[in-house]
Amino acid sequence: MRVHLISIGGAVMHNMALALQANGHVVSGSDDDVFDPSKSRLEEAGLLPEKMGWDANRITSDLDVVILGMHARPDNPELLRAQELGLSIQSFPEFVANHWKNVTRLVVAGSHGKTTTTAMIMHVLMHYNRKFDYLVGSKLDGFERMVQLSDAPLAIIEGDEYLSSPIDRRSKFHWYNPHIAIITGIAWDHVNVFPTYPEYLKTFSDFISDMTQEAHLIPFSGDQDLNDMVHRHAGHLTVHSYNGLEVSINEGVSTIHHGGKSYSMEIFGDHNFQNMEAAILALEQVGISADESLKALSSFSGTARRLEKVYDENDIKFFRDFAHSPSKVKATVDAVSKTFADKKVIAVFELHTFSSLSEHFLPHYKNSMNAADIAYVYYNAHVFEWRKMEEISPDTIQESFGDVVVENNNDNLWEQLKQQVEPGSVLLLMSSGNFGNKKWEELVNE
């Protein structure tokens, strides 16, 4: 099969290209720019476009399928040529859904915790040498790529609610038609796509309504909106609700108590143990018991930038996290503060996503960082310009969050953090960006 990927440099898209090449397909691609790690990985595989930019001449009638990435625009010249030639144009969720149409599909959806929950399921399956395919939103330890396409009887899919492509306005997860689905909770996000909360809720209610008769739905029972949705729309499904495992904490180590047994864990945080219970319930549907799952999960150390420990010396700990929505920020700060209650917790959050930079959305962050001893909110004024958004004043940000220090100069922020980091402290850096290319290593006082 000959496949061309428009916007090949995206996180999932470049992994899709690598997976297709590994399966023996002829792969080409294009993008207006490609950055590492995508650039290096594509270059090593001989898939990096020789010239950046769009060129309609790349699109020829012998292509079997064109996979369209979200980064492209509806007037992309290559897309227009593919439409003119009548080629098969698919988003990546449509493409993988077609590939997995005859296998058991386990989908992890929800506003938060998707990657971690998916990673837990994959960790257990790999531990017991189960054969499976997968699509996940982050590169995981032990897995070469974020996508695997084979003839496995089971597919594990991180089900994102964002749009499928520039010309397909459906949420990605509507393509997957799961036999087993987890919904970790619903907290309004992606306000550029779902400008009102009811619109955001609707894409999840449609996801539930469209599930196959008697499929298994695993919803978080601590979310009232999700509970209401399940009551109204899940009558045709087998429902297994969850609310988190029993946990004790001793000197920063979390232990799970389940079925009369205890299991020490490398990870921590109530939200992670809610995710873990969801993973266990899903794995039971494919024949792996709770005891087997918990034994395997005792060696699960988390995923990159999800409460990832990057420094632990001289009684100082640094964690970094991808948290960007209000619910994720609160859950992450609460987890660190609860686990290290005897330490000074310093939490830093960067406004980076479209939602977090929206003035009318900011009040949803109110009190989300209160559990920290010291809290900073950072933003880069250039990000507003890049996203063509009006800059928000520091006073508005401070008022929206509550008891935080607002900083828009990353040099000043790093200097303040250097003064705060000392023995007996825990630093939590939360961002979907990179704090203006600042490195956590610069904060270690030699």
PLY file of the C-alpha trace (Angstrom):
ply
format ascii 1.0
element vertex 446
property float x
property float y
property float z
element edge 445
property int vertex1
property int vertex2
end_header
0.00 0.00 0.00
1.21 3.52 -0.84
0.44 6.04 1.92
1.07 9.79 2.09
0.79 11.66 5.40
0.01 15.38 5.33
1.51 16.91 8.51
3.82 13.94 9.04
5.72 15.72 11.84
2.99 15.48 14.48
3.50 13.31 17.56
1.04 10.61 16.49
1.44 11.19 12.76
5.17 10.53 12.63
4.69 7.40 14.75
1.97 6.32 12.33
4.42 6.78 9.46
7.05 4.68 11.24
4.53 1.94 12.04
3.31 1.78 8.44
6.86 1.60 7.13
7.65 -1.19 9.62
4.67 -3.10 8.18
6.17 -2.91 4.69
4.09 -0.09 3.20
5.53 2.63 0.94
5.31 5.82 2.99
5.81 9.48 2.13
4.90 12.67 3.92
5.00 16.45 4.11
4.91 19.26 6.64
5.68 22.96 6.86
8.19 22.27 9.64
9.28 19.30 11.73
10.94 19.43 15.14
12.66 16.87 17.32
12.08 14.18 18.35
9.92 13.70 15.24
12.60 15.12 12.94
15.39 12.79 14.06
13.19 9.71 14.05
11.81 10.42 10.56
15.28 11.23 9.25
16.71 7.97 10.60
13.91 6.06 8.87
14.40 7.95 5.58
10.93 9.51 5.88
11.81 13.15 6.58
10.56 15.28 3.65
13.47 16.51 1.53
11.89 19.96 1.41
9.59 21.59 3.95
6.30 23.05 2.82
3.36 21.84 0.78
3.59 20.70 -2.84
0.57 19.44 -4.73
2.89 17.46 -7.05
3.53 15.02 -4.20
-0.05 13.80 -4.57
-0.36 11.26 -7.36
-3.13 8.94 -8.50
-1.22 5.81 -7.41
-1.61 6.66 -3.71
-3.88 4.21 -1.90
-4.65 6.56 0.99
-3.81 10.06 2.19
-3.77 10.45 5.99
-4.60 14.02 6.96
-3.16 15.44 10.18
-4.88 18.06 12.32
-2.07 20.59 11.75
-3.00 21.01 8.09
-5.55 23.57 6.94
-8.65 22.87 4.79
-7.06 24.79 1.89
-3.81 22.80 2.01
-2.62 22.37 -1.63
-1.89 18.67 -1.16
-5.31 18.07 0.36
-6.98 19.95 -2.50
-5.10 17.84 -5.07
-6.07 14.62 -3.28
-9.72 15.73 -3.34
-9.44 16.63 -7.02
-8.07 13.15 -7.81
-10.77 11.46 -5.75
-8.26 9.71 -3.49
-9.14 8.09 -0.18
-8.52 10.81 2.45
-8.66 9.68 6.06
-7.83 11.14 9.45
-5.54 8.99 11.58
-8.43 7.89 13.88
-10.43 6.81 10.82
-7.42 4.96 9.43
-6.70 2.99 12.61
-10.41 2.32 13.15
-10.54 0.69 9.72
-7.44 -1.35 10.53
-8.94 -2.57 13.83
-12.54 -3.07 12.70
-12.41 -6.85 13.31
-10.57 -6.90 16.67
-11.59 -6.26 20.29
-11.23 -2.52 20.92
-10.56 -1.12 24.39
-10.79 2.68 24.46
-9.69 5.00 27.27
-11.56 8.32 27.13
-12.04 11.26 29.49
-10.73 14.76 30.08
-7.78 13.63 32.18
-5.68 10.55 32.92
-6.07 8.95 29.49
-2.39 8.41 28.76
-1.59 7.09 32.24
-4.57 4.71 32.27
-3.74 3.46 28.77
-0.11 2.99 29.81
-1.15 0.96 32.85
-3.23 -1.38 30.69
-0.38 -1.78 28.20
2.11 -2.39 31.03
0.02 -5.28 32.40
-0.60 -6.81 28.98
3.10 -6.67 28.14
3.95 -8.17 31.57
1.83 -11.23 30.74
3.02 -11.42 27.11
-0.41 -10.70 25.66
-0.43 -9.74 22.00
-2.05 -6.36 21.32
-1.95 -3.28 19.13
-2.14 0.23 20.51
-2.48 3.96 19.96
-1.33 6.17 22.82
-0.66 9.91 23.13
2.88 9.70 24.51
5.92 7.52 23.98
6.05 4.94 26.77
8.97 3.04 28.25
9.20 -0.41 26.74
7.39 0.55 23.53
9.27 1.66 20.43
6.44 3.78 19.04
3.16 5.42 20.05
1.32 3.33 17.43
1.45 -0.37 16.62
-0.52 -1.91 13.77
-0.40 -5.69 13.39
-2.75 -8.67 13.31
-3.18 -8.72 17.11
-6.68 -9.66 18.40
-6.85 -6.68 20.81
-6.36 -2.93 20.31
-5.76 -0.50 23.22
-6.67 3.03 22.17
-6.28 6.37 23.92
-9.55 8.01 22.88
-9.13 11.76 22.46
-12.19 14.01 22.23
-10.40 16.56 20.02
-11.26 16.91 16.32
-10.32 14.16 13.88
-8.96 16.43 11.14
-9.43 19.89 9.57
-12.21 18.48 7.38
-13.68 16.02 9.91
-15.10 17.88 12.91
-16.01 14.74 14.85
-14.15 13.85 18.04
-11.49 11.24 17.38
-13.05 8.73 19.77
-16.26 8.57 17.73
-14.39 6.44 15.19
-13.44 3.63 17.55
-16.77 1.91 18.44
-15.33 0.22 21.55
-16.23 -3.12 23.06
-14.75 -1.86 26.36
-14.54 1.83 27.24
-13.23 3.76 30.22
-14.32 7.36 30.87
-12.05 8.85 33.53
-14.20 11.94 34.12
-15.35 15.05 32.29
-13.92 18.52 32.87
-14.45 21.21 30.22
-11.45 21.61 27.91
-10.63 22.58 24.30
-12.73 25.76 24.41
-11.61 26.64 20.87
-13.56 23.59 19.66
-16.22 23.29 22.38
-17.00 26.92 23.29
-19.64 25.91 25.85
-19.66 23.18 28.47
-22.92 21.63 27.13
-21.23 21.21 23.73
-18.31 19.48 25.43
-20.65 17.20 27.37
-22.51 16.28 24.20
-19.51 14.72 22.49
-19.17 12.34 25.49
-22.87 11.55 25.66
-22.80 10.74 21.93
-19.77 8.49 22.54
-21.75 6.53 25.15
-24.95 6.40 23.09
-23.09 5.06 20.04
-21.34 2.21 21.87
-22.12 -1.32 20.72
-25.04 -3.11 22.40
-23.93 -4.78 25.66
-20.41 -3.36 25.44
-18.67 -2.68 28.76
-18.55 0.92 30.03
-16.25 1.78 32.96
-17.09 5.32 34.20
-15.65 7.23 37.17
-18.48 7.44 39.71
-17.08 10.54 41.40
-18.15 12.74 38.48
-21.79 13.80 38.79
-22.14 14.98 35.18
-20.76 11.65 33.99
-23.09 9.76 36.36
-26.08 11.63 34.93
-24.90 10.89 31.42
-24.50 7.17 32.15
-28.01 7.08 33.68
-29.52 8.67 30.56
-27.52 7.05 27.77
-25.95 3.76 28.93
-29.04 1.54 29.35
-27.84 -0.70 26.53
-24.40 -1.23 28.14
-22.87 -3.30 30.95
-21.61 -0.67 33.40
-18.76 -1.13 35.91
-18.39 2.09 37.92
-15.27 2.87 39.96
-14.11 5.47 42.47
-10.51 4.62 43.41
-8.57 2.00 45.32
-7.86 1.88 49.06
-4.45 3.46 49.62
-2.15 4.11 52.57
0.93 6.37 52.48
4.04 5.86 54.60
7.15 8.03 54.13
6.13 8.92 50.58
5.43 5.30 49.54
1.87 4.36 48.53
0.45 0.90 49.24
-2.73 -0.49 47.66
-4.98 -2.70 49.79
-7.26 -4.90 47.70
-8.85 -8.32 48.20
-7.08 -8.85 51.52
-3.64 -8.27 49.99
-1.27 -5.28 49.92
0.75 -4.04 46.94
3.47 -1.38 47.15
3.47 1.03 44.23
6.08 3.27 42.62
3.51 5.92 41.68
1.36 8.09 43.95
-1.70 10.34 43.92
-5.41 9.65 44.37
-6.06 10.38 40.68
-3.50 7.76 39.65
-5.14 5.13 41.84
-8.53 6.01 40.37
-6.93 5.45 36.95
-5.49 2.18 38.21
-8.87 0.85 39.31
-10.29 1.68 35.87
-7.40 -0.17 34.23
-7.97 -3.20 36.47
-11.68 -3.33 35.63
-10.92 -3.09 31.91
-8.28 -5.81 32.12
-10.76 -8.10 33.86
-12.86 -7.93 30.71
-9.98 -9.42 28.71
-9.24 -12.20 31.22
-6.66 -10.72 33.62
-7.62 -10.77 37.30
-7.29 -7.82 39.69
-4.58 -9.67 41.64
-2.60 -10.32 38.45
-2.96 -6.68 37.38
-1.87 -5.28 40.76
1.18 -7.56 40.86
2.22 -6.31 37.43
1.42 -2.67 38.26
3.71 -2.71 41.30
6.54 -2.14 38.80
4.70 0.62 36.89
6.70 3.85 37.28
4.41 6.19 35.36
4.72 7.91 31.99
6.87 10.75 30.74
5.78 14.13 32.13
2.97 12.61 34.19
4.26 13.14 37.76
7.64 12.16 36.37
10.41 12.35 38.96
13.41 14.01 37.32
15.56 14.80 40.37
15.91 13.28 43.86
19.05 14.27 45.74
19.99 16.06 48.96
16.41 15.82 50.28
15.16 17.77 47.22
12.71 16.30 44.71
11.68 17.65 41.31
8.61 16.41 39.40
7.33 17.52 36.04
3.85 17.00 34.69
1.86 17.67 31.52
-1.07 19.07 33.55
-2.80 21.96 31.78
-6.57 21.82 32.46
-7.98 22.93 35.83
-8.86 19.41 36.94
-5.41 18.11 36.02
-3.62 20.96 37.77
-5.64 20.48 40.96
-5.25 16.69 40.99
-1.50 16.94 40.43
-0.87 19.62 43.07
-3.09 17.77 45.56
-1.26 14.49 44.92
2.19 15.94 45.54
1.07 17.92 48.60
-0.67 14.89 50.16
2.19 12.48 49.48
4.86 14.87 50.73
2.86 16.53 53.51
5.99 17.05 55.61
7.86 18.88 52.80
7.68 22.39 51.36
5.80 21.98 48.07
6.52 24.56 45.35
4.12 24.32 42.39
4.70 26.09 39.07
2.16 26.12 36.24
2.63 27.53 32.73
-0.34 28.91 30.81
0.19 27.45 27.35
-2.93 25.86 25.85
-5.66 27.79 24.04
-8.06 27.16 26.93
-5.66 28.27 29.66
-4.92 31.48 27.77
-8.62 32.34 27.43
-9.75 35.01 29.89
-13.29 33.65 30.18
-11.93 30.14 30.95
-9.34 31.21 33.56
-11.79 31.32 36.53
-12.08 27.52 36.27
-8.56 27.40 37.78
-9.75 29.07 41.01
-8.04 27.51 44.05
-6.56 24.69 41.93
-3.07 25.30 43.39
-4.09 25.98 46.99
-2.60 22.76 48.35
0.95 23.95 47.51
2.96 25.94 50.04
4.13 28.29 47.28
2.45 28.57 43.85
3.58 30.35 40.69
1.73 30.88 37.41
3.93 31.71 34.42
2.99 32.87 30.94
4.95 33.95 27.88
3.48 37.03 26.21
4.67 35.75 22.81
2.33 32.75 23.09
-0.67 35.09 23.01
0.74 36.68 19.87
1.45 33.29 18.28
-2.10 32.12 18.98
-3.54 35.46 17.84
-5.14 36.04 21.25
-5.40 39.15 23.37
-2.90 39.15 26.24
-4.36 38.79 29.76
-3.12 41.06 32.54
-1.19 39.57 35.50
-3.87 40.97 37.84
-6.60 39.05 35.99
-4.57 35.84 36.18
-3.87 36.31 39.88
-7.52 37.02 40.61
-8.60 33.94 38.65
-6.24 31.52 40.41
-6.24 32.90 43.91
-3.14 32.73 46.11
-0.43 32.55 43.43
2.52 34.61 42.21
2.18 35.55 38.53
5.35 35.88 36.45
5.84 36.54 32.72
9.65 36.61 32.69
11.15 33.14 32.80
14.56 34.40 33.95
12.94 36.08 36.94
10.88 32.97 37.63
13.94 30.72 37.61
15.82 33.08 39.93
12.93 33.00 42.40
12.76 29.21 42.23
16.48 28.93 42.90
15.92 30.84 46.12
13.02 28.57 47.11
14.56 25.19 46.32
16.34 23.87 49.41
16.63 20.62 51.37
13.19 19.48 52.45
11.41 20.87 49.39
9.54 19.35 46.47
9.29 21.26 43.18
6.44 20.51 40.77
6.70 21.93 37.23
3.46 21.69 35.23
3.27 22.61 31.56
2.32 21.40 28.10
5.05 23.79 26.90
8.60 24.27 28.16
8.71 27.50 30.21
10.36 29.37 27.34
13.04 26.69 26.88
14.09 26.79 30.53
15.60 23.56 31.91
14.93 22.18 35.37
18.63 21.32 35.63
19.39 25.04 35.97
17.52 25.05 39.30
19.86 22.63 41.04
22.09 24.69 43.32
25.58 23.28 43.21
0 1
1 2
2 3
3 4
4 5
5 6
6 7
7 8
8 9
9 10
10 11
11 12
12 13
13 14
14 15
15 16
16 17
17 18
18 19
19 20
20 21
21 22
22 23
23 24
24 25
25 26
26 27
27 28
28 29
29 30
30 31
31 32
32 33
33 34
34 35
35 36
36 37
37 38
38 39
39 40
40 41
41 42
42 43
43 44
44 45
45 46
46 47
47 48
48 49
49 50
50 51
51 52
52 53
53 54
54 55
55 56
56 57
57 58
58 59
59 60
60 61
61 62
62 63
63 64
64 65
65 66
66 67
67 68
68 69
69 70
70 71
71 72
72 73
73 74
74 75
75 76
76 77
77 78
78 79
79 80
80 81
81 82
82 83
83 84
84 85
85 86
86 87
87 88
88 89
89 90
90 91
91 92
92 93
93 94
94 95
95 96
96 97
97 98
98 99
99 100
100 101
101 102
102 103
103 104
104 105
105 106
106 107
107 108
108 109
109 110
110 111
111 112
112 113
113 114
114 115
115 116
116 117
117 118
118 119
119 120
120 121
121 122
122 123
123 124
124 125
125 126
126 127
127 128
128 129
129 130
130 131
131 132
132 133
133 134
134 135
135 136
136 137
137 138
138 139
139 140
140 141
141 142
142 143
143 144
144 145
145 146
146 147
147 148
148 149
149 150
150 151
151 152
152 153
153 154
154 155
155 156
156 157
157 158
158 159
159 160
160 161
161 162
162 163
163 164
164 165
165 166
166 167
167 168
168 169
169 170
170 171
171 172
172 173
173 174
174 175
175 176
176 177
177 178
178 179
179 180
180 181
181 182
182 183
183 184
184 185
185 186
186 187
187 188
188 189
189 190
190 191
191 192
192 193
193 194
194 195
195 196
196 197
197 198
198 199
199 200
200 201
201 202
202 203
203 204
204 205
205 206
206 207
207 208
208 209
209 210
210 211
211 212
212 213
213 214
214 215
215 216
216 217
217 218
218 219
219 220
220 221
221 222
222 223
223 224
224 225
225 226
226 227
227 228
228 229
229 230
230 231
231 232
232 233
233 234
234 235
235 236
236 237
237 238
238 239
239 240
240 241
241 242
242 243
243 244
244 245
245 246
246 247
247 248
248 249
249 250
250 251
251 252
252 253
253 254
254 255
255 256
256 257
257 258
258 259
259 260
260 261
261 262
262 263
263 264
264 265
265 266
266 267
267 268
268 269
269 270
270 271
271 272
272 273
273 274
274 275
275 276
276 277
277 278
278 279
279 280
280 281
281 282
282 283
283 284
284 285
285 286
286 287
287 288
288 289
289 290
290 291
291 292
292 293
293 294
294 295
295 296
296 297
297 298
298 299
299 300
300 301
301 302
302 303
303 304
304 305
305 306
306 307
307 308
308 309
309 310
310 311
311 312
312 313
313 314
314 315
315 316
316 317
317 318
318 319
319 320
320 321
321 322
322 323
323 324
324 325
325 326
326 327
327 328
328 329
329 330
330 331
331 332
332 333
333 334
334 335
335 336
336 337
337 338
338 339
339 340
340 341
341 342
342 343
343 344
344 345
345 346
346 347
347 348
348 349
349 350
350 351
351 352
352 353
353 354
354 355
355 356
356 357
357 358
358 359
359 360
360 361
361 362
362 363
363 364
364 365
365 366
366 367
367 368
368 369
369 370
370 371
371 372
372 373
373 374
374 375
375 376
376 377
377 378
378 379
379 380
380 381
381 382
382 383
383 384
384 385
385 386
386 387
387 388
388 389
389 390
390 391
391 392
392 393
393 394
394 395
395 396
396 397
397 398
398 399
399 400
400 401
401 402
402 403
403 404
404 405
405 406
406 407
407 408
408 409
409 410
410 411
411 412
412 413
413 414
414 415
415 416
416 417
417 418
418 419
419 420
420 421
421 422
422 423
423 424
424 425
425 426
426 427
427 428
428 429
429 430
430 431
431 432
432 433
433 434
434 435
435 436
436 437
437 438
438 439
439 440
440 441
441 442
442 443
443 444
444 445
